[in-house]
Amino acid sequence: MNETCDRCGPAVRALFRVDRDAELYLCGHCLDRLWRALYDQGWTIWVIGEQACAGGAGLTVPAGAPSEPGFP
């Protein structure tokens, strides 16, 4: 899969797929900036290539993201 970041454009490879009513593909930089807002709105974040898991197990917190109680 050779998806590109929907925010940065075709020059930047996407590392994450974000699903809710639609799909977004984001690079690590964009996800670092947007993960909290996306999570709060009910988006599910997956590492590209990871198989779908039940119960939102695909949620991935980017490296360096602040750890909050109740957030995996």
PDB file with SEQRES, HELIX, SHEET and CRYST1 records, atoms N, CA, C and O in Angstrom:
SEQRES   1 A   72  MET ASN GLU THR CYS ASP ARG CYS GLY PRO ALA VAL ARG          
SEQRES   2 A   72  ALA LEU PHE ARG VAL ASP ARG ASP ALA GLU LEU TYR LEU          
SEQRES   3 A   72  CYS GLY HIS CYS LEU ASP ARG LEU TRP ARG ALA LEU TYR          
SEQRES   4 A   72  ASP GLN GLY TRP THR ILE TRP VAL ILE GLY GLU GLN ALA          
SEQRES   5 A   72  CYS ALA GLY GLY ALA GLY LEU THR VAL PRO ALA GLY ALA          
SEQRES   6 A   72  PRO SER GLU PRO GLY PHE PRO                                  
HELIX    1 AA1 GLY A   28  ASP A   40  1                                  13    
HELIX    2 AA2 ALA A   54  GLY A   56  5                                   3    
SHEET    1 AA1 3 GLU A  23  LEU A  26  0                                        
SHEET    2 AA1 3 PHE A  16  ASP A  19 -1                                        
SHEET    3 AA1 3 THR A  44  VAL A  47 -1                                        
CRYST1    1.000    1.000    1.000  90.00  90.00  90.00 P 1           1          
ATOM      1  N   MET A   1       0.843  -1.168   0.000  1.00  0.00           N  
ATOM      2  CA  MET A   1       0.000   0.000   0.000  1.00  0.00           C  
ATOM      3  C   MET A   1       0.893   1.237   0.000  1.00  0.00           C  
ATOM      4  O   MET A   1       1.764   1.380   0.857  1.00  0.00           O  
ATOM      5  N   ASN A   2       0.676   2.112  -0.947  1.00  0.00           N  
ATOM      6  CA  ASN A   2       1.494   3.304  -1.080  1.00  0.00           C  
ATOM      7  C   ASN A   2       0.648   4.561  -0.928  1.00  0.00           C  
ATOM      8  O   ASN A   2       0.621   5.402  -1.826  1.00  0.00           O  
ATOM      9  N   GLU A   3      -0.036   4.695   0.189  1.00  0.00           N  
ATOM     10  CA  GLU A   3      -0.876   5.859   0.429  1.00  0.00           C  
ATOM     11  C   GLU A   3      -0.006   7.055   0.790  1.00  0.00           C  
ATOM     12  O   GLU A   3       1.085   6.904   1.339  1.00  0.00           O  
ATOM     13  N   THR A   4      -0.505   8.238   0.475  1.00  0.00           N  
ATOM     14  CA  THR A   4       0.196   9.460   0.826  1.00  0.00           C  
ATOM     15  C   THR A   4      -0.633  10.253   1.828  1.00  0.00           C  
ATOM     16  O   THR A   4      -1.840  10.046   1.949  1.00  0.00           O  
ATOM     17  N   CYS A   5       0.015  11.152   2.539  1.00  0.00           N  
ATOM     18  CA  CYS A   5      -0.654  11.950   3.563  1.00  0.00           C  
ATOM     19  C   CYS A   5      -1.683  12.877   2.918  1.00  0.00           C  
ATOM     20  O   CYS A   5      -1.365  13.608   1.979  1.00  0.00           O  
ATOM     21  N   ASP A   6      -2.914  12.845   3.423  1.00  0.00           N  
ATOM     22  CA  ASP A   6      -3.977  13.682   2.883  1.00  0.00           C  
ATOM     23  C   ASP A   6      -3.769  15.162   3.191  1.00  0.00           C  
ATOM     24  O   ASP A   6      -4.341  16.016   2.513  1.00  0.00           O  
ATOM     25  N   ARG A   7      -2.973  15.475   4.183  1.00  0.00           N  
ATOM     26  CA  ARG A   7      -2.712  16.883   4.519  1.00  0.00           C  
ATOM     27  C   ARG A   7      -1.449  17.412   3.848  1.00  0.00           C  
ATOM     28  O   ARG A   7      -1.429  18.556   3.395  1.00  0.00           O  
ATOM     29  N   CYS A   8      -0.410  16.612   3.777  1.00  0.00           N  
ATOM     30  CA  CYS A   8       0.876  17.074   3.229  1.00  0.00           C  
ATOM     31  C   CYS A   8       0.973  16.931   1.714  1.00  0.00           C  
ATOM     32  O   CYS A   8       1.710  17.672   1.064  1.00  0.00           O  
ATOM     33  N   GLY A   9       0.234  15.987   1.155  1.00  0.00           N  
ATOM     34  CA  GLY A   9       0.255  15.809  -0.281  1.00  0.00           C  
ATOM     35  C   GLY A   9       1.059  14.595  -0.725  1.00  0.00           C  
ATOM     36  O   GLY A   9       1.532  13.814   0.101  1.00  0.00           O  
ATOM     37  N   PRO A  10       1.207  14.446  -2.028  1.00  0.00           N  
ATOM     38  CA  PRO A  10       1.788  13.220  -2.585  1.00  0.00           C  
ATOM     39  C   PRO A  10       3.272  13.014  -2.302  1.00  0.00           C  
ATOM     40  O   PRO A  10       3.786  11.918  -2.524  1.00  0.00           O  
ATOM     41  N   ALA A  11       3.962  14.022  -1.825  1.00  0.00           N  
ATOM     42  CA  ALA A  11       5.395  13.868  -1.548  1.00  0.00           C  
ATOM     43  C   ALA A  11       5.664  13.172  -0.218  1.00  0.00           C  
ATOM     44  O   ALA A  11       6.799  12.776   0.051  1.00  0.00           O  
ATOM     45  N   VAL A  12       4.629  13.016   0.622  1.00  0.00           N  
ATOM     46  CA  VAL A  12       4.817  12.468   1.965  1.00  0.00           C  
ATOM     47  C   VAL A  12       4.018  11.180   2.120  1.00  0.00           C  
ATOM     48  O   VAL A  12       2.808  11.160   1.890  1.00  0.00           O  
ATOM     49  N   ARG A  13       4.696  10.114   2.508  1.00  0.00           N  
ATOM     50  CA  ARG A  13       4.063   8.803   2.691  1.00  0.00           C  
ATOM     51  C   ARG A  13       3.242   8.781   3.986  1.00  0.00           C  
ATOM     52  O   ARG A  13       3.700   9.243   5.031  1.00  0.00           O  
ATOM     53  N   ALA A  14       2.038   8.243   3.902  1.00  0.00           N  
ATOM     54  CA  ALA A  14       1.184   8.104   5.083  1.00  0.00           C  
ATOM     55  C   ALA A  14       1.620   6.900   5.900  1.00  0.00           C  
ATOM     56  O   ALA A  14       1.991   5.865   5.346  1.00  0.00           O  
ATOM     57  N   LEU A  15       1.574   7.037   7.216  1.00  0.00           N  
ATOM     58  CA  LEU A  15       1.898   5.948   8.128  1.00  0.00           C  
ATOM     59  C   LEU A  15       0.674   5.457   8.883  1.00  0.00           C  
ATOM     60  O   LEU A  15       0.685   4.360   9.440  1.00  0.00           O  
ATOM     61  N   PHE A  16      -0.397   6.275   8.905  1.00  0.00           N  
ATOM     62  CA  PHE A  16      -1.588   5.963   9.677  1.00  0.00           C  
ATOM     63  C   PHE A  16      -2.837   6.134   8.829  1.00  0.00           C  
ATOM     64  O   PHE A  16      -2.911   7.002   7.960  1.00  0.00           O  
ATOM     65  N   ARG A  17      -3.820   5.279   9.107  1.00  0.00           N  
ATOM     66  CA  ARG A  17      -5.142   5.379   8.498  1.00  0.00           C  
ATOM     67  C   ARG A  17      -6.093   5.721   9.625  1.00  0.00           C  
ATOM     68  O   ARG A  17      -6.052   5.094  10.684  1.00  0.00           O  
ATOM     69  N   VAL A  18      -6.946   6.704   9.412  1.00  0.00           N  
ATOM     70  CA  VAL A  18      -7.888   7.157  10.427  1.00  0.00           C  
ATOM     71  C   VAL A  18      -9.283   6.957   9.862  1.00  0.00           C  
ATOM     72  O   VAL A  18      -9.595   7.448   8.777  1.00  0.00           O  
ATOM     73  N   ASP A  19     -10.126   6.233  10.597  1.00  0.00           N  
ATOM     74  CA  ASP A  19     -11.469   5.880  10.120  1.00  0.00           C  
ATOM     75  C   ASP A  19     -12.555   6.433  11.029  1.00  0.00           C  
ATOM     76  O   ASP A  19     -12.413   6.453  12.252  1.00  0.00           O  
ATOM     77  N   ARG A  20     -13.625   6.873  10.421  1.00  0.00           N  
ATOM     78  CA  ARG A  20     -14.878   7.180  11.100  1.00  0.00           C  
ATOM     79  C   ARG A  20     -15.962   7.058  10.050  1.00  0.00           C  
ATOM     80  O   ARG A  20     -16.335   5.937   9.702  1.00  0.00           O  
ATOM     81  N   ASP A  21     -16.478   8.139   9.536  1.00  0.00           N  
ATOM     82  CA  ASP A  21     -17.439   8.076   8.424  1.00  0.00           C  
ATOM     83  C   ASP A  21     -16.706   8.020   7.088  1.00  0.00           C  
ATOM     84  O   ASP A  21     -17.301   7.717   6.054  1.00  0.00           O  
ATOM     85  N   ALA A  22     -15.436   8.310   7.122  1.00  0.00           N  
ATOM     86  CA  ALA A  22     -14.583   8.302   5.933  1.00  0.00           C  
ATOM     87  C   ALA A  22     -13.195   7.841   6.368  1.00  0.00           C  
ATOM     88  O   ALA A  22     -12.980   7.532   7.540  1.00  0.00           O  
ATOM     89  N   GLU A  23     -12.270   7.796   5.439  1.00  0.00           N  
ATOM     90  CA  GLU A  23     -10.893   7.422   5.745  1.00  0.00           C  
ATOM     91  C   GLU A  23      -9.977   8.600   5.481  1.00  0.00           C  
ATOM     92  O   GLU A  23     -10.135   9.313   4.490  1.00  0.00           O  
ATOM     93  N   LEU A  24      -9.024   8.798   6.366  1.00  0.00           N  
ATOM     94  CA  LEU A  24      -7.953   9.761   6.156  1.00  0.00           C  
ATOM     95  C   LEU A  24      -6.645   9.009   6.249  1.00  0.00           C  
ATOM     96  O   LEU A  24      -6.530   8.040   6.999  1.00  0.00           O  
ATOM     97  N   TYR A  25      -5.672   9.447   5.498  1.00  0.00           N  
ATOM     98  CA  TYR A  25      -4.325   8.894   5.591  1.00  0.00           C  
ATOM     99  C   TYR A  25      -3.413  10.025   6.044  1.00  0.00           C  
ATOM    100  O   TYR A  25      -3.390  11.097   5.440  1.00  0.00           O  
ATOM    101  N   LEU A  26      -2.656   9.774   7.124  1.00  0.00           N  
ATOM    102  CA  LEU A  26      -1.824  10.821   7.709  1.00  0.00           C  
ATOM    103  C   LEU A  26      -0.399  10.340   7.935  1.00  0.00           C  
ATOM    104  O   LEU A  26      -0.163   9.166   8.220  1.00  0.00           O  
ATOM    105  N   CYS A  27       0.546  11.264   7.803  1.00  0.00           N  
ATOM    106  CA  CYS A  27       1.938  10.969   8.148  1.00  0.00           C  
ATOM    107  C   CYS A  27       2.089  11.102   9.669  1.00  0.00           C  
ATOM    108  O   CYS A  27       1.168  11.555  10.350  1.00  0.00           O  
ATOM    109  N   GLY A  28       3.220  10.718  10.182  1.00  0.00           N  
ATOM    110  CA  GLY A  28       3.470  10.796  11.618  1.00  0.00           C  
ATOM    111  C   GLY A  28       3.393  12.215  12.147  1.00  0.00           C  
ATOM    112  O   GLY A  28       2.870  12.437  13.239  1.00  0.00           O  
ATOM    113  N   HIS A  29       3.906  13.185  11.392  1.00  0.00           N  
ATOM    114  CA  HIS A  29       3.879  14.585  11.822  1.00  0.00           C  
ATOM    115  C   HIS A  29       2.443  15.078  11.981  1.00  0.00           C  
ATOM    116  O   HIS A  29       2.106  15.684  12.998  1.00  0.00           O  
ATOM    117  N   CYS A  30       1.607  14.826  10.997  1.00  0.00           N  
ATOM    118  CA  CYS A  30       0.211  15.276  11.065  1.00  0.00           C  
ATOM    119  C   CYS A  30      -0.548  14.571  12.185  1.00  0.00           C  
ATOM    120  O   CYS A  30      -1.347  15.194  12.884  1.00  0.00           O  
ATOM    121  N   LEU A  31      -0.299  13.281  12.355  1.00  0.00           N  
ATOM    122  CA  LEU A  31      -0.997  12.565  13.424  1.00  0.00           C  
ATOM    123  C   LEU A  31      -0.560  13.071  14.789  1.00  0.00           C  
ATOM    124  O   LEU A  31      -1.385  13.172  15.697  1.00  0.00           O  
ATOM    125  N   ASP A  32       0.726  13.393  14.956  1.00  0.00           N  
ATOM    126  CA  ASP A  32       1.203  13.955  16.227  1.00  0.00           C  
ATOM    127  C   ASP A  32       0.431  15.220  16.580  1.00  0.00           C  
ATOM    128  O   ASP A  32       0.142  15.471  17.750  1.00  0.00           O  
ATOM    129  N   ARG A  33       0.102  16.010  15.575  1.00  0.00           N  
ATOM    130  CA  ARG A  33      -0.605  17.269  15.807  1.00  0.00           C  
ATOM    131  C   ARG A  33      -2.111  17.081  16.001  1.00  0.00           C  
ATOM    132  O   ARG A  33      -2.748  17.873  16.695  1.00  0.00           O  
ATOM    133  N   LEU A  34      -2.684  16.034  15.389  1.00  0.00           N  
ATOM    134  CA  LEU A  34      -4.148  15.911  15.334  1.00  0.00           C  
ATOM    135  C   LEU A  34      -4.748  14.762  16.137  1.00  0.00           C  
ATOM    136  O   LEU A  34      -5.971  14.687  16.257  1.00  0.00           O  
ATOM    137  N   TRP A  35      -3.928  13.857  16.695  1.00  0.00           N  
ATOM    138  CA  TRP A  35      -4.471  12.623  17.269  1.00  0.00           C  
ATOM    139  C   TRP A  35      -5.488  12.880  18.368  1.00  0.00           C  
ATOM    140  O   TRP A  35      -6.495  12.176  18.435  1.00  0.00           O  
ATOM    141  N   ARG A  36      -5.263  13.850  19.219  1.00  0.00           N  
ATOM    142  CA  ARG A  36      -6.183  14.074  20.344  1.00  0.00           C  
ATOM    143  C   ARG A  36      -7.558  14.518  19.847  1.00  0.00           C  
ATOM    144  O   ARG A  36      -8.576  14.011  20.318  1.00  0.00           O  
ATOM    145  N   ALA A  37      -7.600  15.446  18.915  1.00  0.00           N  
ATOM    146  CA  ALA A  37      -8.881  15.917  18.370  1.00  0.00           C  
ATOM    147  C   ALA A  37      -9.599  14.796  17.628  1.00  0.00           C  
ATOM    148  O   ALA A  37     -10.814  14.645  17.759  1.00  0.00           O  
ATOM    149  N   LEU A  38      -8.863  14.014  16.854  1.00  0.00           N  
ATOM    150  CA  LEU A  38      -9.474  12.894  16.133  1.00  0.00           C  
ATOM    151  C   LEU A  38     -10.030  11.860  17.104  1.00  0.00           C  
ATOM    152  O   LEU A  38     -11.142  11.367  16.917  1.00  0.00           O  
ATOM    153  N   TYR A  39      -9.268  11.532  18.133  1.00  0.00           N  
ATOM    154  CA  TYR A  39      -9.718  10.563  19.131  1.00  0.00           C  
ATOM    155  C   TYR A  39     -10.968  11.070  19.851  1.00  0.00           C  
ATOM    156  O   TYR A  39     -11.919  10.314  20.053  1.00  0.00           O  
ATOM    157  N   ASP A  40     -10.967  12.345  20.238  1.00  0.00           N  
ATOM    158  CA  ASP A  40     -12.120  12.921  20.939  1.00  0.00           C  
ATOM    159  C   ASP A  40     -13.381  12.894  20.080  1.00  0.00           C  
ATOM    160  O   ASP A  40     -14.489  12.827  20.611  1.00  0.00           O  
ATOM    161  N   GLN A  41     -13.224  12.947  18.769  1.00  0.00           N  
ATOM    162  CA  GLN A  41     -14.369  12.938  17.860  1.00  0.00           C  
ATOM    163  C   GLN A  41     -14.784  11.529  17.450  1.00  0.00           C  
ATOM    164  O   GLN A  41     -15.708  11.363  16.653  1.00  0.00           O  
ATOM    165  N   GLY A  42     -14.112  10.517  17.985  1.00  0.00           N  
ATOM    166  CA  GLY A  42     -14.521   9.145  17.723  1.00  0.00           C  
ATOM    167  C   GLY A  42     -13.845   8.470  16.547  1.00  0.00           C  
ATOM    168  O   GLY A  42     -14.274   7.394  16.129  1.00  0.00           O  
ATOM    169  N   TRP A  43     -12.795   9.077  15.999  1.00  0.00           N  
ATOM    170  CA  TRP A  43     -12.051   8.450  14.911  1.00  0.00           C  
ATOM    171  C   TRP A  43     -11.209   7.325  15.479  1.00  0.00           C  
ATOM    172  O   TRP A  43     -10.738   7.410  16.614  1.00  0.00           O  
ATOM    173  N   THR A  44     -11.016   6.273  14.701  1.00  0.00           N  
ATOM    174  CA  THR A  44     -10.162   5.154  15.077  1.00  0.00           C  
ATOM    175  C   THR A  44      -8.880   5.263  14.281  1.00  0.00           C  
ATOM    176  O   THR A  44      -8.911   5.440  13.063  1.00  0.00           O  
ATOM    177  N   ILE A  45      -7.745   5.157  14.968  1.00  0.00           N  
ATOM    178  CA  ILE A  45      -6.443   5.349  14.343  1.00  0.00           C  
ATOM    179  C   ILE A  45      -5.747   3.997  14.216  1.00  0.00           C  
ATOM    180  O   ILE A  45      -5.624   3.258  15.192  1.00  0.00           O  
ATOM    181  N   TRP A  46      -5.291   3.682  13.000  1.00  0.00           N  
ATOM    182  CA  TRP A  46      -4.625   2.419  12.712  1.00  0.00           C  
ATOM    183  C   TRP A  46      -3.266   2.678  12.075  1.00  0.00           C  
ATOM    184  O   TRP A  46      -3.103   3.620  11.300  1.00  0.00           O  
ATOM    185  N   VAL A  47      -2.316   1.857  12.398  1.00  0.00           N  
ATOM    186  CA  VAL A  47      -1.061   1.862  11.660  1.00  0.00           C  
ATOM    187  C   VAL A  47      -1.351   1.203  10.327  1.00  0.00           C  
ATOM    188  O   VAL A  47      -2.000   0.157  10.291  1.00  0.00           O  
ATOM    189  N   ILE A  48      -0.892   1.782   9.235  1.00  0.00           N  
ATOM    190  CA  ILE A  48      -1.154   1.204   7.921  1.00  0.00           C  
ATOM    191  C   ILE A  48      -0.548  -0.188   7.852  1.00  0.00           C  
ATOM    192  O   ILE A  48       0.605  -0.401   8.227  1.00  0.00           O  
ATOM    193  N   GLY A  49      -1.347  -1.132   7.365  1.00  0.00           N  
ATOM    194  CA  GLY A  49      -0.912  -2.510   7.239  1.00  0.00           C  
ATOM    195  C   GLY A  49      -1.342  -3.378   8.402  1.00  0.00           C  
ATOM    196  O   GLY A  49      -1.268  -4.603   8.309  1.00  0.00           O  
ATOM    197  N   GLU A  50      -1.790  -2.781   9.494  1.00  0.00           N  
ATOM    198  CA  GLU A  50      -2.246  -3.537  10.657  1.00  0.00           C  
ATOM    199  C   GLU A  50      -3.634  -4.097  10.372  1.00  0.00           C  
ATOM    200  O   GLU A  50      -4.483  -3.396   9.821  1.00  0.00           O  
ATOM    201  N   GLN A  51      -3.867  -5.329  10.734  1.00  0.00           N  
ATOM    202  CA  GLN A  51      -5.173  -5.952  10.533  1.00  0.00           C  
ATOM    203  C   GLN A  51      -6.186  -5.350  11.499  1.00  0.00           C  
ATOM    204  O   GLN A  51      -5.852  -4.992  12.628  1.00  0.00           O  
ATOM    205  N   ALA A  52      -7.411  -5.245  11.042  1.00  0.00           N  
ATOM    206  CA  ALA A  52      -8.482  -4.712  11.878  1.00  0.00           C  
ATOM    207  C   ALA A  52      -8.706  -5.613  13.081  1.00  0.00           C  
ATOM    208  O   ALA A  52      -8.725  -6.838  12.960  1.00  0.00           O  
ATOM    209  N   CYS A  53      -8.875  -4.999  14.227  1.00  0.00           N  
ATOM    210  CA  CYS A  53      -9.107  -5.725  15.482  1.00  0.00           C  
ATOM    211  C   CYS A  53     -10.418  -5.245  16.087  1.00  0.00           C  
ATOM    212  O   CYS A  53     -10.803  -4.092  15.894  1.00  0.00           O  
ATOM    213  N   ALA A  54     -11.087  -6.092  16.796  1.00  0.00           N  
ATOM    214  CA  ALA A  54     -12.344  -5.737  17.446  1.00  0.00           C  
ATOM    215  C   ALA A  54     -12.094  -4.833  18.641  1.00  0.00           C  
ATOM    216  O   ALA A  54     -11.023  -4.866  19.248  1.00  0.00           O  
ATOM    217  N   GLY A  55     -13.085  -4.032  18.970  1.00  0.00           N  
ATOM    218  CA  GLY A  55     -13.024  -3.228  20.183  1.00  0.00           C  
ATOM    219  C   GLY A  55     -12.068  -2.044  20.128  1.00  0.00           C  
ATOM    220  O   GLY A  55     -11.628  -1.572  21.177  1.00  0.00           O  
ATOM    221  N   GLY A  56     -11.733  -1.553  18.948  1.00  0.00           N  
ATOM    222  CA  GLY A  56     -10.866  -0.391  18.860  1.00  0.00           C  
ATOM    223  C   GLY A  56      -9.425  -0.676  19.221  1.00  0.00           C  
ATOM    224  O   GLY A  56      -8.673   0.246  19.535  1.00  0.00           O  
ATOM    225  N   ALA A  57      -9.025  -1.937  19.182  1.00  0.00           N  
ATOM    226  CA  ALA A  57      -7.662  -2.295  19.572  1.00  0.00           C  
ATOM    227  C   ALA A  57      -6.624  -1.721  18.632  1.00  0.00           C  
ATOM    228  O   ALA A  57      -5.431  -1.759  18.935  1.00  0.00           O  
ATOM    229  N   GLY A  58      -7.051  -1.187  17.495  1.00  0.00           N  
ATOM    230  CA  GLY A  58      -6.103  -0.621  16.556  1.00  0.00           C  
ATOM    231  C   GLY A  58      -5.656   0.777  16.904  1.00  0.00           C  
ATOM    232  O   GLY A  58      -4.775   1.321  16.238  1.00  0.00           O  
ATOM    233  N   LEU A  59      -6.242   1.382  17.937  1.00  0.00           N  
ATOM    234  CA  LEU A  59      -5.872   2.728  18.316  1.00  0.00           C  
ATOM    235  C   LEU A  59      -4.395   2.776  18.643  1.00  0.00           C  
ATOM    236  O   LEU A  59      -3.901   1.988  19.450  1.00  0.00           O  
ATOM    237  N   THR A  60      -3.701   3.690  18.024  1.00  0.00           N  
ATOM    238  CA  THR A  60      -2.272   3.817  18.223  1.00  0.00           C  
ATOM    239  C   THR A  60      -1.962   5.238  18.662  1.00  0.00           C  
ATOM    240  O   THR A  60      -2.307   6.195  17.968  1.00  0.00           O  
ATOM    241  N   VAL A  61      -1.323   5.379  19.790  1.00  0.00           N  
ATOM    242  CA  VAL A  61      -0.907   6.689  20.256  1.00  0.00           C  
ATOM    243  C   VAL A  61       0.485   6.938  19.702  1.00  0.00           C  
ATOM    244  O   VAL A  61       1.378   6.118  19.915  1.00  0.00           O  
ATOM    245  N   PRO A  62       0.698   8.042  19.000  1.00  0.00           N  
ATOM    246  CA  PRO A  62       2.000   8.317  18.419  1.00  0.00           C  
ATOM    247  C   PRO A  62       3.098   8.413  19.478  1.00  0.00           C  
ATOM    248  O   PRO A  62       2.848   8.805  20.617  1.00  0.00           O  
ATOM    249  N   ALA A  63       4.297   8.054  19.088  1.00  0.00           N  
ATOM    250  CA  ALA A  63       5.447   8.149  19.995  1.00  0.00           C  
ATOM    251  C   ALA A  63       5.583   9.605  20.445  1.00  0.00           C  
ATOM    252  O   ALA A  63       5.478  10.531  19.641  1.00  0.00           O  
ATOM    253  N   GLY A  64       5.814   9.782  21.728  1.00  0.00           N  
ATOM    254  CA  GLY A  64       5.988  11.115  22.273  1.00  0.00           C  
ATOM    255  C   GLY A  64       4.692  11.804  22.652  1.00  0.00           C  
ATOM    256  O   GLY A  64       4.716  12.918  23.175  1.00  0.00           O  
ATOM    257  N   ALA A  65       3.554  11.159  22.395  1.00  0.00           N  
ATOM    258  CA  ALA A  65       2.272  11.761  22.746  1.00  0.00           C  
ATOM    259  C   ALA A  65       2.100  11.713  24.258  1.00  0.00           C  
ATOM    260  O   ALA A  65       2.540  10.762  24.904  1.00  0.00           O  
ATOM    261  N   PRO A  66       1.462  12.733  24.824  1.00  0.00           N  
ATOM    262  CA  PRO A  66       1.271  12.716  26.270  1.00  0.00           C  
ATOM    263  C   PRO A  66       0.356  11.588  26.705  1.00  0.00           C  
ATOM    264  O   PRO A  66      -0.644  11.303  26.047  1.00  0.00           O  
ATOM    265  N   SER A  67       0.694  10.955  27.797  1.00  0.00           N  
ATOM    266  CA  SER A  67      -0.123   9.869  28.331  1.00  0.00           C  
ATOM    267  C   SER A  67      -1.162  10.467  29.260  1.00  0.00           C  
ATOM    268  O   SER A  67      -0.829  11.248  30.152  1.00  0.00           O  
ATOM    269  N   GLU A  68      -2.416  10.103  29.055  1.00  0.00           N  
ATOM    270  CA  GLU A  68      -3.490  10.615  29.881  1.00  0.00           C  
ATOM    271  C   GLU A  68      -4.242   9.452  30.509  1.00  0.00           C  
ATOM    272  O   GLU A  68      -4.377   8.398  29.887  1.00  0.00           O  
ATOM    273  N   PRO A  69      -4.734   9.626  31.732  1.00  0.00           N  
ATOM    274  CA  PRO A  69      -5.515   8.558  32.360  1.00  0.00           C  
ATOM    275  C   PRO A  69      -6.723   8.196  31.499  1.00  0.00           C  
ATOM    276  O   PRO A  69      -7.426   9.073  30.996  1.00  0.00           O  
ATOM    277  N   GLY A  70      -6.951   6.917  31.339  1.00  0.00           N  
ATOM    278  CA  GLY A  70      -8.076   6.442  30.559  1.00  0.00           C  
ATOM    279  C   GLY A  70      -7.798   6.358  29.070  1.00  0.00           C  
ATOM    280  O   GLY A  70      -8.650   5.912  28.301  1.00  0.00           O  
ATOM    281  N   PHE A  71      -6.621   6.782  28.662  1.00  0.00           N  
ATOM    282  CA  PHE A  71      -6.258   6.720  27.237  1.00  0.00           C  
ATOM    283  C   PHE A  71      -5.189   5.667  27.087  1.00  0.00           C  
ATOM    284  O   PHE A  71      -4.145   5.740  27.735  1.00  0.00           O  
ATOM    285  N   PRO A  72      -5.442   4.669  26.224  1.00  0.00           N  
ATOM    286  CA  PRO A  72      -4.473   3.565  26.111  1.00  0.00           C  
ATOM    287  C   PRO A  72      -3.108   4.005  25.646  1.00  0.00           C  
ATOM    288  O   PRO A  72      -2.206   3.178  25.510  1.00  0.00           O  
TER     289      PRO A  72                                                      
END                                                                             
